[in-house]
């Protein structure tokens, strides 16, 4: 059985949330349904990173590390291409209503 450390990014403010769980799929569903107190008012999010550990203690230590300054620098470096793409486009592509984007392009509007 794996123990997961995961990172969510919120559309509202682009802030990151780091967490730990034994069941990643269930935990993401809890976040979506607003059943997690620390994220229930944050709105839409996407999973941008996760790791699996065989040992619970290793996973909880890793989660704590990712919340430190050095852990944040690790994530910034690990997800460098992802964050660069975000800066280039100035929005999170998976949060965009694609139909609105394509219709705006057809009308010559710029959404970026």
N, C-alpha and C positions, 0 to 999 in steps of 0.2 A: 504494500500500500504506500502510495506517495503522499507527502505533505507538501502543500503548495504555498509559495510566496508569490503574490501577484501585485501588479501595478495598474491602477485605473487612471484614466485622464477624463476630466469633466469638460463638457462643452461650454458650460457657463463661464468658466474662468481659466480653463486650461490647466488647473491645478492637478497635482498627482496625489493619489491615495495608495498607500502600501498596506497590504494585509496578508494574513496567513489563514489557511484553511486545509482541512482534510479532503473536502469535496468541492472542487473548484466550480463545477457546473451548478451545484446547489447554491453556493455562496454568491455567484453572479446573479442568480435568479432572486436571491434575497435582496441584493443591492437594487435590482430592477424594480422590485415590488415595494421598495421603501422600508424594508424590515430591519435595516442596519442604521442604528441611531446616528452614527457619525457621517453618513452619506445620504440620508433620506431626503434632505432638502437641496441637494446639489443638482438634481436633474439628470439629463442624459450623460452617459459616459461610454467609454470603450476600454476594453482590455488591451493594453499596449505591451505588456510584458508579464511572463510568469516563469518560475523555476520550480522544479520538483526535487524533493529530498526524500531519502528513505527513512530518515530518523526525525522525529518530531522536534527534538532539541536542536538539531542542526537547522531546521526550518525556522524555528522561532528566533534563534540567534541571527540568522540571515535577515529576517524581517527587521529586527532591531538595528542591524547594521545598515540596511538600506534607508533607514530613517535618519541616520547621522549625516553629517556634512560629507564625509568620505563616501558614504553609500550613495548620496545624491550625485556626487561627482562620478561614481562608477556608472550609475544609470544614465547620466548625461552622455558619457563616453560610449556606453553599450548601445544606446539608442540614437547615436549621433546622426545617422542618415535619416531616421524618422523625424527628428526635430529639425534638421535642415530642410527637409521637404515641407514641413509645416511653415517654417519661416518664409520659404519661397512662395508658397501659395497663400499665406496669411490666414488660413483656416484649416480645419480638420476635414479632409475630403469625405470621410465616412459620415460626417454629421450633416452634410449638405443634401438638400432635397434635389436629387439629380434632375427631375423633370423641370424644376424651376431654373436650374442652371442651363439646361439645354434650350429651354424656351427663351431665356434671356439672351443666349448667344444668337439665336435666330433673329431676335429683334435688335441685335447690335448693342445690347446693354452690357455693362461690365459689372459683375458682382464682386469682384475682388478688389 
